[in-house]
């Protein structure tokens, strides 16, 4: 039988230990047999694994458990569980006497994951399985999983930051809407038609701002949960680019500030047109708002590196002549709440752009343009439907 170590120690590498399982595992221990059958070693597991026998003594203490608890495996193996893994609940009560896995109700099969405290007050996520030879029989083995709370804390912190950002971004337009509508209702006759129109236009713009923020939140929710739906259709990417540029020139920007370069022939692109518009709109808005000088949009055929073979696609590059993005910030551009300047924005746009592009199976990068500004490049695969690719 394969030698399955249980302590993470290198002491097993001696000739004397070569033919026997490590620690207090018996050769016919179901845990050892199961791991051996799967060609697994307890130290291969990403989470902490602690196993105690029917007498409550530790028989397995893997490397992850050692890392989480700061207890060496050789200090834990063979010791009573309560002393090898002293845990308290958040009220300071000793956990093992409280939960009493060996002497409690015989109908229990385990302990759901919960926050407990290690010595020193460090939190750890603990769940347990009570292994019995028969239902309601005595506990023959206690299998405990340990996980650190760092990942959960990062998630909670990210959610807290999102809530704080949303609250801040909503407060300003809603305060404006409330102020203008209350004023109009209270003093309608005192204002001229031009004054009323100005106030209503401001309310309308603030309502649009709230609508955009809610749309961003919905997009983030779908991206994070993997539920971003794509409705693929033929997309004329060049026409979409020109439409966005025309919107800026119609709004008063100089036409010579924009340059569109197209390399023909382009492959037929199947993508979600609304999502592609969202990506283009965000990248152009960033270039116009945060950049300077000419904004150049290049559209060209490209290849995406795939596992088996390269995939045909279309690349769109948006670059400006502004100050660019500092080198130390390049790795954070597509994260939540990153802002390239203090000129407004929620810092969610580029995070959403990356999610949309990757949902299409594409890639997006950022670098310094030759002119010194920022250069964003996203590539979308052709994404033709199956019935077309088989034709």
N, C-alpha and C positions, 0 to 999 in steps of 0.2 A: 504493500500500500504506500501511496505517496505520503511523505512526511509533511503534515500540515502544522505549521508553527502557530502558536496562539499568543505569543507575548511580544512579537516584534523584535525579539532578541536574536543576536547572531550566535548565541551559545550553541544552537542546534547543529552548527556546522562541524562539530567534532565527530570522529568515527564512532564514539560510543553512542551518540544520539542518532546516528544515521538510520537505524532501523526502527526506531520507536517514536511515537508521537510525543510532542513536547508537553511539558507541564503535567497537569493532572488529567488530561484527556485520555479516555480509554480508546483502544483501536476501533471498537464498535460504536463509539459515540455517534449518534445520528447527525450531529452538527458537523463533525469531522468528515463523515462519509458524504454528507451533502456537499460540503465545500470541495472535497476531493473530486467528487463526480463532476462538478462544474469547473474543475481545474482552477479553483479560486483559493486564495490565501486570505486569511482574515485581514491582513494589512493592505490587501487590494481594495477593501471597501472604503468608500469615501467618508462614511460616517463612523462614529465611534461604536465599537461592538464590545459589550461586556457580557459574559455568560457566567452564571453561578449554578452549581449543582444542587441536588436535592437537599444538601445540608447547608446551603447558603454560602458556600465557599467559591471564590472566583476561580474559574477554570480557563477563561479566555479574556484577554485584555489587549485589544489590537492597537496598532500605532496611532490611529486617529483618536482613540479614547485617551491614549497617553498625551497626545498633543492638546486635546481639549481640557483635560483635568490637571495636566502638569504632574501626573503620577507615573513613575516608571513601571513598565509591565512587570518586572521582576519584584517590585514592591507590592504589587496587587495580587499576583497569582498565589493561590492557596490561602489567602486571608479571608475572613468573613466579609461578606458584601458590605455590611454597614460601616466597617472600618476602612475597607479599600476604596469605597465610593461613598463618602459621607455627604448626604444631600439634605437640604432643608427646603421647606416651602417658603413662599414669600412672607409668611407670618413668623418665620423663624423656628418652626416646629421640625424636629427630625423626621425625615421622610419615610425611611424604611419601617420604623415602628408604627408610624401613622397609617401607612398603606397595607402593611403586614401581608406581603404576597404569599407567604407559606401558610399562615394561620388564618387568613381571612376566609370569606365565603368561597366554597368550593365551586361555585358556578362561574367565577370570574375567569376570563380568558386572557386578560391583558390590562394595560394601563394606557389610555390615550395620551398623546403628546401634551406636555405641559411645561411651563417654565418652572425650573427649580434653581436652587442656589448651591454653588460649590463653596468650600471654605474660602473666606475672603470676600464673599458676596458676589462672585462672578456668576452671571446667569448662564444656564445651559438648558437646552430643550431635551426632555427625556421622555421616551416611551418604552413600554415593556410588554413582553409576551410571556404568559404563564403556560409552559408546556406540560401537559398531563398525559399519562399513558391511556387514560380513559376519561370520559366526561365525569366531572365531579370528583375525580381521583386526586391524590396528592400531587403537588407540583414537583416534577422531576428535574426541571431545568427552567431557569429564569433568564430570558434573553432580553438584553437592554440595549436600546439604541440611543446614542448621544449625538447631539448636533449643536454647534456653536450658534450664537444668536447674531453674529456680525451681519450675515446676509439679510436676515429679517430686519435688523436695525437700519441697514442701508435702504431697504424697501420702504420702511416706515418713514424714514427721513425724507425720501424722495416724494412720498405721498404728502407729507406735511408741507414740503416746499411747494408742491403743486397746488395744494389748497390755499396756502398763503399767497401765492402768485395770482391765482384766480380771484381770490377775495380782493386783492389790491387792484387788479385790472377791472373788475366789475364795479368797484366802488365809485370810481371817477365818472364813467358814463351814466350810471344809474343816479348818482347825485345830480348830475347835469339835467338828466331827463326829468327827475322829480322837481328840481328847482324851476325849470322853465314851464312845465305843465302847471305847477301850483301857481306860478305868477300869472300865467295866461288865464287860468280859471278865476283868479281873484280880481284881476284888473284888466279884463279883456277890452273894455271900452276905452281905456286910456292909451292904448297903443295904436299906432298907425298900421296900415296894411303891410308896409315894408318891414316894420319891426316884428310884426307877427310872423311874416314869412321867414325872417332870419332866425327867430327862435324855433320855429317848426323845422327848418332845415337842420339846425343844430341837433334837435331831438332825433330827427331821422338819421343823421350821421352817427349819433351815439347808439341808437338802436342797432344799426348795422355793425357797429363795433362789438356790441354784446353778442349778436348773432354769430359773428366770425369766431369769437372766443369760444362759444358753446360748440361750434363746429370743430374747432381744434381739439377741444376736450373729448368729443366723441371719436375723433380720429385717433387720438392717443389711446383711448380705451380699446378700440378695435385693433390697433397695431400691437399693443402690449398683450392682448389676449389671443392674437393670431386670427382674428375674425374680420380682417379687412377684406371686404368683398370687391372683386374686380369684374367689371362687365366689359370684356374684350370686344373691340370693334376695330375695323380699319381706321387708322388715324393718319391724317396728313400732317405730319409733324412740322413741316415748313410753313404750311398755312396757319397752324396754331401759333408758331413763333411770330409770324408777321401780324397776326391779329393782336397779340399782346403789345407789340411795338406800336401798332397804330393806336391802341388805346392810350398809350403814353403821349404820343404826339397830339392826339385829339385833346388830351388834358392840359396841353400847353408846353410840353417838353419839345425842345428843338429836334427836328428830324435828323439832323446831322450828328446827333449824339449817339445814334444807334447804327450799327452796321451788321447786316445779316450775310453770312457766307454759307453757301450750300455746295457740297461736293456730290455730284451726281455720278452714277445712278444710286438712289437710295433703295434699300429693300422695303418691301411692303410690311408695314408695322401694324401689328394687332395689339392693342392695349386699351385700357380704360380711358376714354378721352377726357372725362372730367378730372380724373386723377392726374393725367399728364398736364392738363391746364393748371392744376393746383401746383405742380412742381415748377412749371415754367413761370407762373405768376410769382411764386415765392422767390425764385432765384433772380428774376429780373427786378423785383422790388428791392431785394438786398443790394443789387448792383447799383440801382438808381439812388437809393436812400443812403447807403453807407459808402458807396464808391464815388469816384470822381471821373471827369473826362469822358471818353467814349466808352460805350458799352458794346462789346462785340459778341454776337451769338453765331456759333459755328455748328452746322449740322452736317454729319458725314457718316458713311457706313463704317461699321466697326465689328470686331470679333470679341466675344466674351469667352474667357477661359473657363471651360467646363471640365468636369472630372474625366469624361471619356474623350471628348473632342471639342474643338472650338465651335461656338454657336454664333450664327450671323445675327447682327443687331445694328442699332442706330445710336450714334453718340451725339449728344448736344453739349456744347461747351459755352459757358457764359463767363465772360471776363470783363474787368473794368480797369481803370487807370488810377484808382485811389491809393490810399496808404497800404492796403492789403491787410492780411491777418498775421499777427506776430507768430513766429515759428513755434513758440511754446504753447500757443493756443490751438494749433492745427489739430491736435488729437481730441480736442473738446468741442469742435465746431458742431458736430451732429448730436451732441448730448442735450438733454433738457436744460432749459433756462440759460443756455449760452447766448450772450449778447456781444456782438462785435463792437458796439459803441453804446453810448448812453442816449442815442436818439430814438427812444421808444421801442415798442415790440415786446412780446411776451417771452421771447427766447425759446418758443416751441416750434417755430416754423421749420427749421432745418431738421429737427428731430423727426417731424412728420414727413418731410421730403424723403429722408433716408428710408423711413418705413415703407413709403409708397413705392419707391424705386426697387427696394429689395423684395417687396411683395410681388412685383412683376418678374422677379428673377434677375434683376439688373444690379448694377453697381454704381456708386457715386463716390467721387473723390474731390479733394480741395487741395490747391497748391498756390504758389505765388506765380502770377502771370508775368510774361516777359516785360510788360510795361510797369510792373511793380505792384499791381493791384491783386485782387483775389481772382482765382480761376476755378470755377466749379465745372465738373464734367460728369454727366451721368450717361450711362449706356443701358438701353433696353433691348432685350432679345426680341427677335421677330415675333415670337409667340403666336404663330399661326395655329388655328384650331386643328385638331387631329384629322378631321375629315379632309382638310386641305393638304396637309402634309402627306396623306396617303394617296392623294389623287395622282 
